[in-house]
Each structure stands twice: as C-alpha cells, then as structure tokens.
Amino acid sequence: MVELGRRGAAAMRTASPSSSSFLGRRWSLRLRQLSVGSAKIRLLLCFCIAFSVILLIVGLWQPSSHLGSTPPPGKGYTVVINTWKRNDLLKQSVIHYASCVGVDSIHIVWSEPNPPTNSLRDGLSQAAKSNSQGGRDVELRFDVNLEDSLNNRFKEIKDLRTNAIFSIDDDVIFPCSSVEFAFTVWRSAPTTMVGFVPRIHWSDKSGTSIENYRYGGWWSVWWMGSYSMILSKAAFFHKKYLDLYTNHMPAFIRDYVTENRNCEDIAMSLLVANVTDAPPIWVKGRIFEIGSTGISSLGGHSGRRSQCLNVFAEIYGRMPLVASSVKAIDSRRSWFW
C-alpha cells in the first residue's frame, strides 16, 4: 500500500507540469477570443457613433427640408428681406427662402438711391418661381422707397395675403425646417415676436436714483439666462405691427431711428411689448451668416443701443420690455433639449 501511494504521488507529480501547460493554453486562447470580441465591439460602437453623427448633421442642416405640407393661400407667411447694395447675397436669400413651403410671397425692401434694374427684377422673379416647392408660384415684389431710412423695413405693406411676416436681413440664412418650426411657434402666439436672435436689457442705477437701462448682446443673454428682445433681422410678427409702427408709434422714435441710423429693431420690440405686455419667444435655430459684419461690430455699439432704450422708454413713460427664459426647441431635430 505504501508502495502504491508513492507511485501515485510520483505519477501526479509527473502529470502536473503537463496539466498546467494545458490550462495555460486554454486561458491564452480564451483571452485571445475575448480580445478579438472586444475589438469587434469597439469597431461596431465606432460605426454606430459615426452613423449617428451623420444622421444628426443631415437632420440639423436641410436647406430644402420642410415641416408639414404646403399651406393654403393666405395661411403661410410673407418674407420681407431688408437689403442694401448686396445683390449677390440678395439672390442667395431669394433662392433659399422661395424653397420653404410656408412662403406665400417675398417682398424686398429697397432703399438704394437708384431703383432696381429690370434685369435684377426679372432675374430674382425667375429665381423665386424656379425654386418654389409643391407647385406653388411665390410672388416676388420690390418695395421701393425714395428715402434711405431703417424705418423702411417696417413700412406698412398694402394687400398682404398673410397675417404673418418673417423679417430677415439679406446676409443671414436659416434652414427652411427652422423657419417652418418658428412659424408654428408664432401661430401659437400670433401677437408676440418669435425669432432666432435674442437680446437682453437690464436696469442700472449705478448708485443714483435715476433708473437707466443697459443693452446686452448675445453673451449677456448667455450669462443671464434670459432675454427681453428678439431682433427683427430674423423674426416673425403680425402684419398689424407694420401699421402700428408706421402710423401710430410716436413719430419722434421714427425720427430718432432715421437720424441715428440705428435701433429700428429695438423700436419694434418696444412697440410689440407695449401692446402685449408679454415677452417675445426665442426659437433655437442655426444661423448661417453669408455677408460681412455690420454695425454691431463697431466700437460703442452697445452704448448707442443703451441710449436708444432710455430715449424710447422715456417716450413711452415706462419700460415695456418683459424678460423671459423660455426657449422653443424642435425636439424632433434635437438630441439635447
């Protein structure tokens, strides 16, 4: 028995290295399999992320994509483009916005010394018709003004078929999907201004008893998390405000705008707020600036805008602007909202 025990122990000692080697090979094989599997998983994950990013980019920028079907005549909106000696940019704007399904007509606010040439009229009219979607025939008209004034962009337009006005500068482009979404937001609150470029004001007494107002640009909006104005360079509002601005707003405000060549958008914001006692609505949208920088890039711009606020508020006898922190986002096209 003792001899058999010794032989068994010897046999176990002899087999032990072989068994360890076998287990080592199995673990090595298993690790290689896991490594290959992990690589496949990482590759699949990278593919999914790349595909998702592509879908996101395509969804956010679709110049000719639309929300909904073509509205019946008079139920869409009128695009009013303010322009000044930039016919190439004007043509880009006309071609783009004519392709948006909600557009009923396009009006070009013309304040240059010389009237538009026949070739420009015909070329833009043809561009509007050829780029119209859904079998529509987008009408294009020039609203020619004899006086060069920033007030011209808010002159009353006779015989408009739509209640909604989309006011836009000739050097900014918004995807049609963003414009159509903003239009749906405006229809839920048609007496207020709805748009893409927010601004803010605040009271600044500066240690005195006199209340002064300060104008804040985009970074002030971002820092404070609120806004009280929507700039008319990209905004919806009701056509009745063209009549109110031209014929009923205090004439001194229009004269001030003409003399200082600034603040017509602030004047419109105060006018709407004075009527509604409500804030505007900021809509999220991607802006594509196709022109050079304007007067907002000049030194002293914020100071001049602050002066406008104080002058206009004194005329109204109060500050009509109402602040808000609400932001409308189209959740169908945004992952983070």
LINNOR-V214040 format. One record per pair of residues at least 4 apart in sequence whose C-alpha atoms are under 7 Angstrom apart, sorted by the first residue. I is the first residue (numbers start at 1). J is the second residue. D is the distance in whole Angstrom. If there is no record, write none. Layout:
BEGIN
i->{I:I}
j->{J:J}
d->{D:D}
END
This chain:
BEGIN
i->{1:2:3:4:5:6:7:8:9:10:11:12:15:16:17:18:19:20:21:22:23:24:25:26:27:28:29:30:31:32:33:34:35:36:37:38:39:40:41:42:43:44:45:46:47:48:49:50:51:52:53:54:55:56:57:58:59:60:61:62:63:63:64:64:64:65:65:66:66:66:66:66:67:67:70:70:70:71:71:71:73:74:74:74:75:76:76:76:76:77:77:77:77:77:77:77:77:78:78:78:78:78:78:78:78:79:79:79:79:79:79:79:80:80:80:80:80:80:80:80:81:81:81:81:81:81:81:82:82:82:82:82:82:83:83:83:83:83:84:86:87:88:89:89:89:90:90:91:91:92:93:93:93:94:94:94:95:95:95:95:98:98:98:98:98:99:99:99:100:101:102:104:105:105:105:106:106:106:107:107:107:107:108:108:108:109:109:109:109:109:110:110:110:110:111:111:111:111:111:112:116:116:117:118:119:120:121:122:123:124:125:125:126:127:128:128:128:129:129:132:132:132:149:150:150:150:150:151:151:151:151:154:154:154:155:155:156:156:156:163:163:164:164:164:164:165:165:165:165:166:166:166:167:167:167:167:167:168:168:168:168:169:169:171:171:171:172:172:172:172:173:173:173:174:174:174:174:174:175:176:177:178:178:179:180:181:181:182:182:182:182:183:184:185:186:186:186:190:190:191:191:192:192:192:192:193:193:193:193:193:193:194:194:194:194:194:194:194:194:195:195:195:195:195:195:195:196:196:196:196:196:196:197:197:197:198:198:198:198:198:198:199:199:199:199:199:199:199:199:200:200:200:200:200:200:200:200:200:201:201:201:201:201:202:202:202:203:203:203:203:204:204:204:204:205:205:205:205:212:213:213:213:214:215:215:215:216:216:216:217:218:219:220:221:221:221:225:226:226:226:227:227:227:228:228:228:228:228:228:229:229:230:230:230:230:231:231:232:240:241:242:243:244:244:245:251:252:253:253:254:255:256:257:257:257:257:263:263:263:264:265:266:267:268:269:270:270:270:271:272:273:273:273:273:273:274:277:277:278:279:279:279:279:281:281:282:282:282:283:283:283:284:284:284:293:296:300:301:302:303:304:305:306:307:308:309:310:311:312:313:313:313:314:329:330:331}
j->{5:6:7:8:9:10:11:12:13:14:15:16:19:20:21:22:23:24:25:26:27:28:29:30:31:32:33:34:35:36:37:38:39:40:41:42:43:44:45:46:47:48:49:50:51:52:53:54:55:56:57:58:59:60:61:62:333:333:175:175:175:176:99:100:176:176:177:100:101:176:177:180:177:180:101:102:134:75:76:102:104:104:161:162:162:102:103:104:162:102:103:104:162:163:164:165:166:103:104:105:106:162:164:165:166:103:105:106:107:165:166:167:106:107:108:109:165:166:167:168:107:108:109:167:168:169:170:108:109:153:168:169:170:90:109:110:169:170:112:90:91:92:93:170:171:94:170:95:124:96:97:170:173:98:124:128:99:127:128:131:103:128:131:132:138:131:132:133:176:133:180:138:138:139:140:139:140:141:140:141:142:143:141:142:143:142:143:144:152:153:142:143:144:145:144:145:146:147:148:148:120:121:121:122:123:124:125:126:127:128:129:140:130:131:132:138:140:137:138:136:137:138:258:257:258:261:264:155:254:258:264:242:245:246:242:246:242:243:246:238:239:236:237:238:239:236:237:238:239:235:236:237:232:233:234:235:236:232:233:234:235:233:234:289:290:291:287:288:289:290:287:288:289:178:179:286:287:288:179:180:181:182:285:183:184:185:330:186:194:195:283:187:188:189:190:194:236:237:238:238:276:237:272:276:280:230:235:236:237:280:281:230:235:236:237:280:281:282:283:230:234:235:236:281:282:283:234:235:282:283:284:285:230:231:234:218:227:229:230:231:282:216:217:218:221:227:228:229:230:215:216:217:220:221:226:227:228:229:213:214:215:216:228:213:214:215:211:212:213:214:211:212:213:214:209:210:211:212:310:306:309:310:306:302:305:306:220:221:302:221:222:223:224:225:226:227:325:323:324:325:323:324:325:279:280:321:322:323:324:269:280:235:269:280:282:235:265:265:244:245:246:247:248:249:249:255:256:257:312:258:259:260:261:262:263:264:267:305:308:268:269:270:271:272:273:274:320:321:275:276:277:278:279:320:321:320:320:322:322:321:322:323:324:326:327:326:327:328:327:328:329:327:328:329:297:301:304:305:306:307:308:309:310:311:312:313:314:315:316:317:318:319:318:337:334:337}
d->{6:6:6:6:6:6:6:6:6:6:6:6:6:6:6:6:6:6:6:6:6:6:6:6:6:6:6:6:6:6:6:6:6:6:6:6:6:6:6:6:6:6:6:6:6:6:6:6:6:6:6:6:6:6:6:6:6:6:6:6:5:6:6:7:6:6:6:7:6:6:5:7:6:6:5:6:7:6:6:6:7:7:5:5:6:5:6:6:6:6:5:6:6:7:5:6:7:6:6:5:6:6:6:5:6:7:6:5:6:6:5:6:6:5:6:7:7:6:5:6:6:5:6:6:5:6:6:6:5:6:6:5:6:7:6:6:7:5:7:6:6:7:6:6:6:6:5:6:6:6:6:6:7:6:7:6:7:6:6:6:7:5:6:5:7:5:5:6:5:6:7:6:5:5:6:6:5:6:6:5:6:7:6:5:6:6:5:7:7:6:7:6:5:6:6:5:7:6:5:7:6:7:6:6:6:6:6:6:6:6:6:6:6:6:6:6:7:6:6:6:6:6:5:7:6:6:6:7:7:7:6:5:7:7:6:6:5:5:6:6:5:7:6:5:6:5:5:6:6:6:4:7:6:6:6:5:6:7:5:5:7:5:7:6:5:5:7:6:5:6:6:5:6:6:7:6:5:6:7:6:6:6:6:6:6:6:7:6:7:7:6:6:7:7:5:6:7:7:6:6:7:6:7:7:6:7:7:6:5:5:6:7:5:5:7:6:5:6:7:6:6:4:6:7:5:6:6:7:6:5:6:6:6:6:7:7:6:6:5:6:6:6:5:6:6:5:6:5:6:6:5:7:7:6:7:4:5:6:7:5:5:6:6:6:5:7:6:6:5:6:6:5:6:7:6:6:5:6:6:6:6:6:5:6:6:5:5:7:7:6:6:6:6:6:6:6:6:6:5:4:5:6:6:6:7:6:5:4:6:6:6:7:7:6:7:7:6:5:6:6:6:6:5:6:5:6:6:6:7:6:6:6:5:5:6:6:6:7:7:6:6:6:6:6:6:6:6:6:6:6:5:6:7:6:6:5:7:7:6:7:5:6:6:7:7:7:5:6:6:5:6:7:6:5:6:6:6:6:6:6:6:6:6:6:6:6:6:6:6:6:5:5:6:7:6:7}
END
